[in-house]
Amino acid sequence: MSQTFEEALAEIKVFIAADGGASHWFSKAYASWYWGTEYWKVSLGGYESLDGNNKSLFIKMLGLRKYPGWTDSALHELAMFAVEKWNLLPCEAR
């Protein structure tokens, strides 16, 4: 991996912070990936709406826990940022 964990996380945060449907979908996908429960369901069909760079970012997201020095607290902080930025609600609350 050419990036550090912190650099990869920062790159993902920039995309989550952006406006647009792809960023909104990605935020839900990140919450689903981070918590790993049925509480946060996301259709993987949204992957097709991503451009090539953001598809690569999605794959990078899936590997965040493989980076040396990764921390759950940093992953959790980004998940909470995504939830707050997009006012995401769990599936049961919709």
C-alpha positions in Angstrom: 0.0 0.0 0.0 1.5 3.3 -1.1 -0.7 5.4 1.2 -0.8 5.4 5.0 -4.0 4.6 6.8 -4.4 8.3 7.7 -4.0 9.3 4.0 -6.5 6.8 2.8 -9.0 7.8 5.5 -8.6 11.5 4.6 -9.2 10.7 0.9 -12.4 8.9 1.8 -13.5 11.8 4.1 -13.1 14.3 1.3 -15.5 12.2 -0.9 -18.0 11.8 1.9 -17.9 15.5 2.6 -18.6 16.4 -1.1 -22.2 17.0 -2.3 -24.0 14.8 -4.7 -25.8 11.5 -4.9 -22.6 9.4 -5.2 -21.2 10.8 -2.0 -24.5 10.2 -0.2 -24.6 6.6 -1.4 -20.9 6.2 -0.4 -21.6 7.5 3.1 -24.4 4.9 3.5 -22.0 2.2 2.2 -19.3 3.3 4.6 -21.7 3.2 7.6 -22.9 -0.3 6.5 -19.3 -1.5 6.1 -18.1 0.0 9.4 -20.9 -1.3 11.6 -21.3 -4.5 9.6 -24.9 -5.2 10.7 -28.3 -5.2 9.0 -28.9 -2.0 10.9 -27.4 -0.1 7.9 -28.5 -1.6 4.7 -27.3 -0.3 1.4 -27.9 -1.5 -2.1 -24.7 -2.3 -3.9 -26.3 -1.2 -7.1 -25.1 2.3 -6.2 -21.6 1.1 -6.9 -22.4 1.4 -10.6 -23.1 5.2 -10.2 -19.5 5.8 -9.1 -16.9 6.9 -11.6 -13.6 4.9 -11.9 -11.8 6.9 -9.2 -14.6 6.5 -6.7 -14.9 2.8 -7.5 -11.3 2.5 -6.6 -12.0 4.5 -3.4 -14.8 2.0 -2.5 -12.3 -0.9 -2.9 -9.8 1.0 -0.7 -12.6 1.5 1.9 -13.1 -2.3 2.0 -9.4 -2.7 2.9 -9.0 0.0 5.5 -8.7 -2.6 8.3 -5.7 -4.1 6.5 -3.6 -1.0 6.7 -0.7 -1.0 9.3 -1.6 1.2 12.2 -5.4 1.4 11.5 -7.5 2.2 14.5 -11.2 1.5 15.2 -11.5 5.0 16.8 -10.5 6.7 13.5 -12.9 4.5 11.5 -15.7 5.2 14.0 -15.0 9.0 13.8 -15.4 8.9 10.0 -18.6 6.8 10.3 -20.1 9.3 12.7 -19.0 12.2 10.3 -20.8 10.4 7.5 -24.0 9.9 9.6 -24.0 13.5 10.7 -23.1 15.0 7.3 -25.9 13.2 5.5 -28.3 12.8 8.4 -28.4 9.1 7.8 -30.9 7.0 9.6 -30.8 3.3 10.2 -33.1 1.2 8.0 -35.7 0.6 10.8 -36.1 4.3 11.4 -37.0 5.1 7.7 
